[in-house]
C-alpha cells in the first residue's frame, strides 16, 4: 500500500470508484437478465 499513499488524490478516487463501478456493473447485468426473463413466454 506504500505505492497508493498520497498520490495527489487519484488513489482515493480509485478506492471509491472501483467498488462503485463493480456494483453498477453487477446491477446492470442483473437488470438485463431480469428483463430478458420477462420477454420470454412461460414454458409449459
C-alpha positions as CSV (number, residue, x, y, z in Angstrom):
1,X,0.0,0.0,0.0
2,X,3.0,2.3,0.0
3,X,2.5,3.0,-3.7
4,X,-1.0,4.3,-3.1
5,X,0.0,6.7,-0.3
6,X,-0.8,10.3,-1.1
7,X,-0.5,10.3,-4.8
8,X,-2.4,13.6,-5.3
9,X,-5.9,12.3,-4.7
10,X,-6.3,9.9,-7.6
11,X,-5.7,6.9,-5.3
12,X,-8.6,7.9,-3.0
13,X,-10.8,8.3,-6.0
14,X,-9.9,4.9,-7.3
15,X,-10.6,3.3,-3.9
16,X,-14.1,4.6,-4.1
17,X,-14.8,4.5,-7.8
18,X,-13.7,0.9,-8.3
19,X,-16.2,-0.8,-5.9
20,X,-18.9,1.6,-7.2
21,X,-18.2,0.6,-10.8
22,X,-18.2,-3.1,-9.9
23,X,-21.6,-2.7,-8.2
24,X,-23.0,-0.7,-11.1
25,X,-21.9,-3.4,-13.5
26,X,-23.4,-6.2,-11.4
27,X,-26.7,-4.2,-11.2
28,X,-26.7,-3.6,-14.9
29,X,-26.2,-7.4,-15.6
30,X,-28.9,-8.4,-13.1
31,X,-31.4,-5.9,-14.6
32,X,-30.6,-7.1,-18.2
33,X,-31.1,-10.7,-17.1
34,X,-34.3,-9.9,-15.3
35,X,-35.8,-8.0,-18.3
36,X,-34.8,-10.9,-20.6
37,X,-36.8,-13.3,-18.5
38,X,-40.0,-11.1,-18.7
39,X,-40.0,-11.2,-22.6
40,X,-39.8,-14.9,-22.8
41,X,-43.2,-16.7,-22.8
42,X,-43.8,-19.1,-19.9
43,X,-42.8,-22.7,-20.5
44,X,-45.5,-25.3,-20.4
